[in-house]
Amino acid sequence: MIRSRAKCPACKKIIDFDKRHKVREFVTCPFCQNILEVVSEHPQKLDWAEDPLIVSSLRSRQKLY
Ligand SMILES: [Zn+2]
């Protein structure tokens, strides 16, 4: 069941979630694997994740950069 959806700022695809994410939660886009941060809960909006610690650890694990 789709609970919420939001547009990926990187690949512009609509991501369907089975839960509603809270602001500042981090999600990974299933299409482009970019790390995104929830910036709005109603409606769900995503932006590039900006927390350097989280981003760098996730990026190194996924070998994105
Ligand atoms: Zn994406």
PDB file of the backbone (N, CA, C, O) and the ligand in Angstrom, with CONECT records:
HET     ZN  A 101       1
ATOM      1  N   MET A   1       0.841  -1.197   0.000  1.00  0.00           N
ATOM      2  CA  MET A   1       0.000   0.000   0.000  1.00  0.00           C
ATOM      3  C   MET A   1       0.876   1.247   0.000  1.00  0.00           C
ATOM      4  O   MET A   1       1.820   1.368   0.781  1.00  0.00           O
ATOM      5  N   ILE A   2       0.542   2.153  -0.882  1.00  0.00           N
ATOM      6  CA  ILE A   2       1.326   3.374  -0.983  1.00  0.00           C
ATOM      7  C   ILE A   2       0.796   4.402   0.012  1.00  0.00           C
ATOM      8  O   ILE A   2      -0.368   4.798  -0.047  1.00  0.00           O
ATOM      9  N   ARG A   3       1.656   4.822   0.915  1.00  0.00           N
ATOM     10  CA  ARG A   3       1.244   5.784   1.931  1.00  0.00           C
ATOM     11  C   ARG A   3       1.599   7.210   1.543  1.00  0.00           C
ATOM     12  O   ARG A   3       0.919   8.160   1.929  1.00  0.00           O
ATOM     13  N   SER A   4       2.656   7.344   0.786  1.00  0.00           N
ATOM     14  CA  SER A   4       3.077   8.681   0.402  1.00  0.00           C
ATOM     15  C   SER A   4       3.968   8.571  -0.823  1.00  0.00           C
ATOM     16  O   SER A   4       4.482   7.497  -1.138  1.00  0.00           O
ATOM     17  N   ARG A   5       4.141   9.661  -1.491  1.00  0.00           N
ATOM     18  CA  ARG A   5       5.037   9.661  -2.639  1.00  0.00           C
ATOM     19  C   ARG A   5       5.700  11.021  -2.729  1.00  0.00           C
ATOM     20  O   ARG A   5       5.167  12.032  -2.269  1.00  0.00           O
ATOM     21  N   ALA A   6       6.858  11.018  -3.324  1.00  0.00           N
ATOM     22  CA  ALA A   6       7.603  12.262  -3.447  1.00  0.00           C
ATOM     23  C   ALA A   6       8.476  12.174  -4.685  1.00  0.00           C
ATOM     24  O   ALA A   6       8.824  11.087  -5.144  1.00  0.00           O
ATOM     25  N   LYS A   7       8.821  13.324  -5.209  1.00  0.00           N
ATOM     26  CA  LYS A   7       9.636  13.371  -6.419  1.00  0.00           C
ATOM     27  C   LYS A   7      11.107  13.446  -6.057  1.00  0.00           C
ATOM     28  O   LYS A   7      11.511  14.231  -5.199  1.00  0.00           O
ATOM     29  N   CYS A   8      11.887  12.634  -6.710  1.00  0.00           N
ATOM     30  CA  CYS A   8      13.329  12.664  -6.493  1.00  0.00           C
ATOM     31  C   CYS A   8      13.908  13.905  -7.165  1.00  0.00           C
ATOM     32  O   CYS A   8      13.669  14.127  -8.353  1.00  0.00           O
ATOM     33  N   PRO A   9      14.670  14.724  -6.424  1.00  0.00           N
ATOM     34  CA  PRO A   9      15.251  15.928  -7.034  1.00  0.00           C
ATOM     35  C   PRO A   9      16.370  15.600  -8.011  1.00  0.00           C
ATOM     36  O   PRO A   9      16.775  16.460  -8.794  1.00  0.00           O
ATOM     37  N   ALA A  10      16.865  14.396  -7.982  1.00  0.00           N
ATOM     38  CA  ALA A  10      17.968  14.036  -8.865  1.00  0.00           C
ATOM     39  C   ALA A  10      17.466  13.505 -10.200  1.00  0.00           C
ATOM     40  O   ALA A  10      17.817  14.040 -11.251  1.00  0.00           O
ATOM     41  N   CYS A  11      16.654  12.465 -10.167  1.00  0.00           N
ATOM     42  CA  CYS A  11      16.220  11.836 -11.418  1.00  0.00           C
ATOM     43  C   CYS A  11      14.792  12.204 -11.779  1.00  0.00           C
ATOM     44  O   CYS A  11      14.298  11.809 -12.836  1.00  0.00           O
ATOM     45  N   LYS A  12      14.117  12.961 -10.909  1.00  0.00           N
ATOM     46  CA  LYS A  12      12.764  13.479 -11.172  1.00  0.00           C
ATOM     47  C   LYS A  12      11.700  12.393 -11.230  1.00  0.00           C
ATOM     48  O   LYS A  12      10.579  12.645 -11.671  1.00  0.00           O
ATOM     49  N   LYS A  13      12.038  11.202 -10.794  1.00  0.00           N
ATOM     50  CA  LYS A  13      11.021  10.158 -10.777  1.00  0.00           C
ATOM     51  C   LYS A  13      10.207  10.243  -9.488  1.00  0.00           C
ATOM     52  O   LYS A  13      10.674  10.762  -8.474  1.00  0.00           O
ATOM     53  N   ILE A  14       9.003   9.732  -9.546  1.00  0.00           N
ATOM     54  CA  ILE A  14       8.158   9.712  -8.362  1.00  0.00           C
ATOM     55  C   ILE A  14       8.452   8.436  -7.579  1.00  0.00           C
ATOM     56  O   ILE A  14       8.350   7.328  -8.105  1.00  0.00           O
ATOM     57  N   ILE A  15       8.814   8.616  -6.324  1.00  0.00           N
ATOM     58  CA  ILE A  15       9.110   7.476  -5.460  1.00  0.00           C
ATOM     59  C   ILE A  15       7.885   7.198  -4.592  1.00  0.00           C
ATOM     60  O   ILE A  15       7.361   8.104  -3.944  1.00  0.00           O
ATOM     61  N   ASP A  16       7.439   5.968  -4.580  1.00  0.00           N
ATOM     62  CA  ASP A  16       6.326   5.568  -3.723  1.00  0.00           C
ATOM     63  C   ASP A  16       6.861   4.980  -2.426  1.00  0.00           C
ATOM     64  O   ASP A  16       7.757   4.136  -2.435  1.00  0.00           O
ATOM     65  N   PHE A  17       6.305   5.430  -1.322  1.00  0.00           N
ATOM     66  CA  PHE A  17       6.711   4.916  -0.019  1.00  0.00           C
ATOM     67  C   PHE A  17       5.550   4.165   0.613  1.00  0.00           C
ATOM     68  O   PHE A  17       4.389   4.510   0.394  1.00  0.00           O
ATOM     69  N   ASP A  18       5.860   3.152   1.386  1.00  0.00           N
ATOM     70  CA  ASP A  18       4.793   2.448   2.097  1.00  0.00           C
ATOM     71  C   ASP A  18       4.606   3.018   3.500  1.00  0.00           C
ATOM     72  O   ASP A  18       3.844   2.474   4.299  1.00  0.00           O
ATOM     73  N   LYS A  19       5.295   4.101   3.796  1.00  0.00           N
ATOM     74  CA  LYS A  19       5.106   4.812   5.054  1.00  0.00           C
ATOM     75  C   LYS A  19       5.321   6.289   4.808  1.00  0.00           C
ATOM     76  O   LYS A  19       5.878   6.694   3.787  1.00  0.00           O
ATOM     77  N   ARG A  20       4.874   7.080   5.753  1.00  0.00           N
ATOM     78  CA  ARG A  20       5.099   8.515   5.644  1.00  0.00           C
ATOM     79  C   ARG A  20       6.383   8.851   6.393  1.00  0.00           C
ATOM     80  O   ARG A  20       6.535   8.527   7.570  1.00  0.00           O
ATOM     81  N   HIS A  21       7.284   9.492   5.704  1.00  0.00           N
ATOM     82  CA  HIS A  21       8.571   9.818   6.319  1.00  0.00           C
ATOM     83  C   HIS A  21       8.502  11.151   7.029  1.00  0.00           C
ATOM     84  O   HIS A  21       7.805  12.073   6.606  1.00  0.00           O
ATOM     85  N   LYS A  22       9.241  11.227   8.118  1.00  0.00           N
ATOM     86  CA  LYS A  22       9.297  12.470   8.866  1.00  0.00           C
ATOM     87  C   LYS A  22      10.400  13.373   8.330  1.00  0.00           C
ATOM     88  O   LYS A  22      11.339  12.918   7.676  1.00  0.00           O
ATOM     89  N   VAL A  23      10.262  14.661   8.622  1.00  0.00           N
ATOM     90  CA  VAL A  23      11.270  15.626   8.202  1.00  0.00           C
ATOM     91  C   VAL A  23      12.625  15.230   8.794  1.00  0.00           C
ATOM     92  O   VAL A  23      12.719  14.830   9.955  1.00  0.00           O
ATOM     93  N   ARG A  24      13.648  15.349   7.988  1.00  0.00           N
ATOM     94  CA  ARG A  24      15.034  15.027   8.318  1.00  0.00           C
ATOM     95  C   ARG A  24      15.322  13.535   8.284  1.00  0.00           C
ATOM     96  O   ARG A  24      16.434  13.129   8.622  1.00  0.00           O
ATOM     97  N   GLU A  25      14.384  12.721   7.899  1.00  0.00           N
ATOM     98  CA  GLU A  25      14.693  11.314   7.659  1.00  0.00           C
ATOM     99  C   GLU A  25      15.447  11.211   6.328  1.00  0.00           C
ATOM    100  O   GLU A  25      15.255  12.019   5.420  1.00  0.00           O
ATOM    101  N   PHE A  26      16.292  10.212   6.243  1.00  0.00           N
ATOM    102  CA  PHE A  26      17.047  10.011   5.009  1.00  0.00           C
ATOM    103  C   PHE A  26      16.499   8.817   4.258  1.00  0.00           C
ATOM    104  O   PHE A  26      16.206   7.775   4.845  1.00  0.00           O
ATOM    105  N   VAL A  27      16.367   8.978   2.974  1.00  0.00           N
ATOM    106  CA  VAL A  27      15.916   7.878   2.130  1.00  0.00           C
ATOM    107  C   VAL A  27      16.853   7.782   0.933  1.00  0.00           C
ATOM    108  O   VAL A  27      17.492   8.763   0.551  1.00  0.00           O
ATOM    109  N   THR A  28      16.927   6.612   0.357  1.00  0.00           N
ATOM    110  CA  THR A  28      17.717   6.426  -0.855  1.00  0.00           C
ATOM    111  C   THR A  28      16.764   6.244  -2.022  1.00  0.00           C
ATOM    112  O   THR A  28      15.836   5.437  -1.959  1.00  0.00           O
ATOM    113  N   CYS A  29      16.993   6.980  -3.062  1.00  0.00           N
ATOM    114  CA  CYS A  29      16.137   6.861  -4.235  1.00  0.00           C
ATOM    115  C   CYS A  29      16.335   5.482  -4.866  1.00  0.00           C
ATOM    116  O   CYS A  29      17.467   5.093  -5.154  1.00  0.00           O
ATOM    117  N   PRO A  30      15.249   4.740  -5.083  1.00  0.00           N
ATOM    118  CA  PRO A  30      15.399   3.401  -5.663  1.00  0.00           C
ATOM    119  C   PRO A  30      15.778   3.426  -7.140  1.00  0.00           C
ATOM    120  O   PRO A  30      16.163   2.401  -7.703  1.00  0.00           O
ATOM    121  N   PHE A  31      15.671   4.576  -7.758  1.00  0.00           N
ATOM    122  CA  PHE A  31      15.972   4.672  -9.187  1.00  0.00           C
ATOM    123  C   PHE A  31      17.409   5.098  -9.440  1.00  0.00           C
ATOM    124  O   PHE A  31      18.104   4.496 -10.258  1.00  0.00           O
ATOM    125  N   CYS A  32      17.862   6.147  -8.732  1.00  0.00           N
ATOM    126  CA  CYS A  32      19.210   6.662  -9.013  1.00  0.00           C
ATOM    127  C   CYS A  32      20.162   6.461  -7.835  1.00  0.00           C
ATOM    128  O   CYS A  32      21.340   6.805  -7.931  1.00  0.00           O
ATOM    129  N   GLN A  33      19.664   5.903  -6.714  1.00  0.00           N
ATOM    130  CA  GLN A  33      20.496   5.595  -5.546  1.00  0.00           C
ATOM    131  C   GLN A  33      21.059   6.813  -4.855  1.00  0.00           C
ATOM    132  O   GLN A  33      21.951   6.676  -4.018  1.00  0.00           O
ATOM    133  N   ASN A  34      20.578   7.993  -5.168  1.00  0.00           N
ATOM    134  CA  ASN A  34      21.048   9.173  -4.465  1.00  0.00           C
ATOM    135  C   ASN A  34      20.447   9.212  -3.060  1.00  0.00           C
ATOM    136  O   ASN A  34      19.349   8.712  -2.817  1.00  0.00           O
ATOM    137  N   ILE A  35      21.194   9.814  -2.155  1.00  0.00           N
ATOM    138  CA  ILE A  35      20.734   9.943  -0.776  1.00  0.00           C
ATOM    139  C   ILE A  35      19.958  11.236  -0.645  1.00  0.00           C
ATOM    140  O   ILE A  35      20.454  12.312  -0.978  1.00  0.00           O
ATOM    141  N   LEU A  36      18.743  11.118  -0.159  1.00  0.00           N
ATOM    142  CA  LEU A  36      17.849  12.260  -0.100  1.00  0.00           C
ATOM    143  C   LEU A  36      17.360  12.463   1.317  1.00  0.00           C
ATOM    144  O   LEU A  36      17.298  11.533   2.121  1.00  0.00           O
ATOM    145  N   GLU A  37      17.016  13.703   1.595  1.00  0.00           N
ATOM    146  CA  GLU A  37      16.517  14.041   2.912  1.00  0.00           C
ATOM    147  C   GLU A  37      15.087  14.542   2.776  1.00  0.00           C
ATOM    148  O   GLU A  37      14.760  15.304   1.866  1.00  0.00           O
ATOM    149  N   VAL A  38      14.244  14.097   3.701  1.00  0.00           N
ATOM    150  CA  VAL A  38      12.856  14.564   3.699  1.00  0.00           C
ATOM    151  C   VAL A  38      12.843  15.989   4.254  1.00  0.00           C
ATOM    152  O   VAL A  38      13.288  16.223   5.377  1.00  0.00           O
ATOM    153  N   VAL A  39      12.337  16.929   3.475  1.00  0.00           N
ATOM    154  CA  VAL A  39      12.324  18.320   3.915  1.00  0.00           C
ATOM    155  C   VAL A  39      10.916  18.804   4.219  1.00  0.00           C
ATOM    156  O   VAL A  39      10.744  19.887   4.779  1.00  0.00           O
ATOM    157  N   SER A  40       9.916  18.029   3.865  1.00  0.00           N
ATOM    158  CA  SER A  40       8.540  18.406   4.164  1.00  0.00           C
ATOM    159  C   SER A  40       7.722  17.143   4.339  1.00  0.00           C
ATOM    160  O   SER A  40       7.883  16.175   3.595  1.00  0.00           O
ATOM    161  N   GLU A  41       6.842  17.161   5.330  1.00  0.00           N
ATOM    162  CA  GLU A  41       6.065  15.958   5.618  1.00  0.00           C
ATOM    163  C   GLU A  41       4.711  15.980   4.920  1.00  0.00           C
ATOM    164  O   GLU A  41       4.240  14.952   4.435  1.00  0.00           O
ATOM    165  N   HIS A  42       4.094  17.141   4.871  1.00  0.00           N
ATOM    166  CA  HIS A  42       2.786  17.277   4.207  1.00  0.00           C
ATOM    167  C   HIS A  42       2.843  18.412   3.207  1.00  0.00           C
ATOM    168  O   HIS A  42       2.726  19.565   3.624  1.00  0.00           O
ATOM    169  N   PRO A  43       3.010  18.175   1.953  1.00  0.00           N
ATOM    170  CA  PRO A  43       3.229  16.868   1.330  1.00  0.00           C
ATOM    171  C   PRO A  43       4.678  16.417   1.497  1.00  0.00           C
ATOM    172  O   PRO A  43       5.534  17.190   1.926  1.00  0.00           O
ATOM    173  N   GLN A  44       4.932  15.197   1.163  1.00  0.00           N
ATOM    174  CA  GLN A  44       6.286  14.675   1.246  1.00  0.00           C
ATOM    175  C   GLN A  44       7.145  15.317   0.165  1.00  0.00           C
ATOM    176  O   GLN A  44       6.838  15.255  -1.025  1.00  0.00           O
ATOM    177  N   LYS A  45       8.239  15.941   0.621  1.00  0.00           N
ATOM    178  CA  LYS A  45       9.172  16.534  -0.329  1.00  0.00           C
ATOM    179  C   LYS A  45      10.576  16.099   0.013  1.00  0.00           C
ATOM    180  O   LYS A  45      10.942  15.979   1.182  1.00  0.00           O
ATOM    181  N   LEU A  46      11.354  15.864  -1.019  1.00  0.00           N
ATOM    182  CA  LEU A  46      12.732  15.410  -0.839  1.00  0.00           C
ATOM    183  C   LEU A  46      13.693  16.445  -1.390  1.00  0.00           C
ATOM    184  O   LEU A  46      13.408  17.150  -2.358  1.00  0.00           O
ATOM    185  N   ASP A  47      14.837  16.510  -0.736  1.00  0.00           N
ATOM    186  CA  ASP A  47      15.915  17.336  -1.262  1.00  0.00           C
ATOM    187  C   ASP A  47      17.219  16.570  -1.051  1.00  0.00           C
ATOM    188  O   ASP A  47      17.253  15.538  -0.380  1.00  0.00           O
ATOM    189  N   TRP A  48      18.272  17.092  -1.632  1.00  0.00           N
ATOM    190  CA  TRP A  48      19.565  16.439  -1.448  1.00  0.00           C
ATOM    191  C   TRP A  48      19.917  16.401   0.038  1.00  0.00           C
ATOM    192  O   TRP A  48      19.724  17.389   0.746  1.00  0.00           O
ATOM    193  N   ALA A  49      20.424  15.283   0.505  1.00  0.00           N
ATOM    194  CA  ALA A  49      20.838  15.180   1.898  1.00  0.00           C
ATOM    195  C   ALA A  49      22.053  16.066   2.130  1.00  0.00           C
ATOM    196  O   ALA A  49      22.975  16.103   1.315  1.00  0.00           O
ATOM    197  N   GLU A  50      22.043  16.781   3.257  1.00  0.00           N
ATOM    198  CA  GLU A  50      23.118  17.745   3.479  1.00  0.00           C
ATOM    199  C   GLU A  50      23.961  17.447   4.704  1.00  0.00           C
ATOM    200  O   GLU A  50      24.983  18.097   4.923  1.00  0.00           O
ATOM    201  N   ASP A  51      23.551  16.483   5.500  1.00  0.00           N
ATOM    202  CA  ASP A  51      24.348  16.162   6.676  1.00  0.00           C
ATOM    203  C   ASP A  51      25.639  15.493   6.222  1.00  0.00           C
ATOM    204  O   ASP A  51      25.604  14.369   5.721  1.00  0.00           O
ATOM    205  N   PRO A  52      26.792  16.168   6.390  1.00  0.00           N
ATOM    206  CA  PRO A  52      28.032  15.643   5.800  1.00  0.00           C
ATOM    207  C   PRO A  52      28.434  14.280   6.338  1.00  0.00           C
ATOM    208  O   PRO A  52      28.976  13.461   5.596  1.00  0.00           O
ATOM    209  N   LEU A  53      28.182  14.025   7.601  1.00  0.00           N
ATOM    210  CA  LEU A  53      28.590  12.733   8.157  1.00  0.00           C
ATOM    211  C   LEU A  53      27.786  11.603   7.542  1.00  0.00           C
ATOM    212  O   LEU A  53      28.349  10.600   7.103  1.00  0.00           O
ATOM    213  N   ILE A  54      26.497  11.762   7.512  1.00  0.00           N
ATOM    214  CA  ILE A  54      25.646  10.707   6.967  1.00  0.00           C
ATOM    215  C   ILE A  54      25.898  10.539   5.485  1.00  0.00           C
ATOM    216  O   ILE A  54      26.001   9.421   4.981  1.00  0.00           O
ATOM    217  N   VAL A  55      25.995  11.653   4.799  1.00  0.00           N
ATOM    218  CA  VAL A  55      26.177  11.565   3.360  1.00  0.00           C
ATOM    219  C   VAL A  55      27.490  10.887   3.007  1.00  0.00           C
ATOM    220  O   VAL A  55      27.538  10.037   2.118  1.00  0.00           O
ATOM    221  N   SER A  56      28.551  11.262   3.702  1.00  0.00           N
ATOM    222  CA  SER A  56      29.837  10.673   3.338  1.00  0.00           C
ATOM    223  C   SER A  56      29.872   9.186   3.650  1.00  0.00           C
ATOM    224  O   SER A  56      30.451   8.409   2.891  1.00  0.00           O
ATOM    225  N   SER A  57      29.262   8.778   4.757  1.00  0.00           N
ATOM    226  CA  SER A  57      29.290   7.352   5.071  1.00  0.00           C
ATOM    227  C   SER A  57      28.433   6.569   4.087  1.00  0.00           C
ATOM    228  O   SER A  57      28.814   5.479   3.661  1.00  0.00           O
ATOM    229  N   LEU A  58      27.286   7.112   3.727  1.00  0.00           N
ATOM    230  CA  LEU A  58      26.437   6.411   2.767  1.00  0.00           C
ATOM    231  C   LEU A  58      27.076   6.395   1.386  1.00  0.00           C
ATOM    232  O   LEU A  58      27.012   5.395   0.670  1.00  0.00           O
ATOM    233  N   ARG A  59      27.688   7.509   1.023  1.00  0.00           N
ATOM    234  CA  ARG A  59      28.302   7.575  -0.298  1.00  0.00           C
ATOM    235  C   ARG A  59      29.455   6.592  -0.420  1.00  0.00           C
ATOM    236  O   ARG A  59      29.607   5.933  -1.448  1.00  0.00           O
ATOM    237  N   SER A  60      30.267   6.493   0.628  1.00  0.00           N
ATOM    238  CA  SER A  60      31.398   5.589   0.520  1.00  0.00           C
ATOM    239  C   SER A  60      30.910   4.149   0.455  1.00  0.00           C
ATOM    240  O   SER A  60      31.503   3.322  -0.238  1.00  0.00           O
ATOM    241  N   ARG A  61      29.827   3.843   1.177  1.00  0.00           N
ATOM    242  CA  ARG A  61      29.314   2.482   1.142  1.00  0.00           C
ATOM    243  C   ARG A  61      28.774   2.148  -0.241  1.00  0.00           C
ATOM    244  O   ARG A  61      28.925   1.028  -0.729  1.00  0.00           O
ATOM    245  N   GLN A  62      28.145   3.135  -0.861  1.00  0.00           N
ATOM    246  CA  GLN A  62      27.528   2.847  -2.154  1.00  0.00           C
ATOM    247  C   GLN A  62      28.446   3.172  -3.330  1.00  0.00           C
ATOM    248  O   GLN A  62      28.087   2.944  -4.486  1.00  0.00           O
ATOM    249  N   LYS A  63      29.623   3.699  -3.036  1.00  0.00           N
ATOM    250  CA  LYS A  63      30.597   4.021  -4.082  1.00  0.00           C
ATOM    251  C   LYS A  63      29.985   4.907  -5.162  1.00  0.00           C
ATOM    252  O   LYS A  63      30.094   4.633  -6.357  1.00  0.00           O
ATOM    253  N   LEU A  64      29.344   5.970  -4.708  1.00  0.00           N
ATOM    254  CA  LEU A  64      28.700   6.864  -5.669  1.00  0.00           C
ATOM    255  C   LEU A  64      29.678   7.891  -6.204  1.00  0.00           C
ATOM    256  O   LEU A  64      29.523   8.376  -7.325  1.00  0.00           O
ATOM    257  N   TYR A  65      30.698   8.231  -5.398  1.00  0.00           N
ATOM    258  CA  TYR A  65      31.545   9.339  -5.810  1.00  0.00           C
ATOM    259  C   TYR A  65      33.002   8.921  -5.834  1.00  0.00           C
ATOM    260  O   TYR A  65      33.871   9.729  -6.161  1.00  0.00           O
TER     261      TYR A  65
HETATM  262 ZN    ZN A 101      16.303   9.453  -8.044  1.00  0.00          ZN2+
END
